[in-house]
């Protein structure tokens, strides 16, 4: 009998309409469009208007994913974010309520930029355990609320956005079935990406910038390439694929140079490496599903493509998995 599996049934994304170009940042910080494009590949990013929170973006993305899956009800909602509406309670229950999903289980997963891969593992577990037959998984980020607008080393990188996937119970041999999800973490390097203040360790800022996102960029770069390539190899092997079988790589969009190095490390030609970082920047845990939703809409990924997903971020935490792209309704 074929193994019960978690199958991608719908996908949707939403970006706030406000756009911040490199020229906008150049006007207020000691940086340049040329530096940002050359060192990161980013041309612009989206940003919310004041007052808009992670749940607002998530509701929009989820509505589109549900439409793509032709569903109006699910059995669980999992939300990944580093920028929840509030420290407590979780943001997922508010999203479930606003979507009219009733008293379904709804909770947040915190794994920084790897959130979506961790969320896929959680969704797979809920389906495998028989707890849920349909899971709505959404990554929603408002990085503009935690990035220091005066820190040129991070202000140029991040964008706001949300993207969601509907996953349903199915069988391992059908298109859209997730392969084994490979996950990892290394807390010894937890200080490389952090917000020092605001938690139980350090409640209030002790120094300027303590309540903002901080990153040791060039050190993180090295870890990102190593961890995503290692996890990718493991996920491909666990799925019974070879790297040469991979038609599309959907990797966390942190830096175009990381994508280039990762593609080269895995022996994948640039045409197989999906990218939208030029238009959206780094959208944290929304990055991978946003990339997939946009690629599905513009033909960058098509039914039958064997897709490798991987992400890396603060924690440090990383993950990878595989799926054969299914026929989905456009969102
Ligand atoms: N404009 C102009 N100069 C800048 C800017 C800027 N926006 N930012 C930094 N610089 C300068 C630095 O001050 C430094 O100057 P110096 O040599 O005089 O000291 C120089 O550029 C080089 O700085 P680096 O930090 O070494 O620059 P690098 O080429 O590494 O690029 C970047 C920085 C883009 C952050 C890169 O390191 C990177 O992408 N890192 C990985 C990020 C990542 O993978 N994130 C994933 C996880 S994110 C998450 O989990 C939320």
Boltz pocket constraint, residues with backbone or C-beta under 6 A from the ligand:
constraints:
  - pocket:
      binder: B
      contacts: [[A, 30], [A, 31], [A, 32], [A, 35], [A, 36], [A, 39], [A, 40], [A, 112], [A, 113], [A, 114], [A, 152], [A, 153], [A, 154], [A, 156], [A, 193], [A, 216], [A, 217], [A, 218], [A, 219], [A, 220], [A, 221], [A, 224], [A, 254], [A, 255], [A, 258], [A, 282], [A, 284], [A, 312], [A, 313], [A, 314]]
      max_distance: 6.0
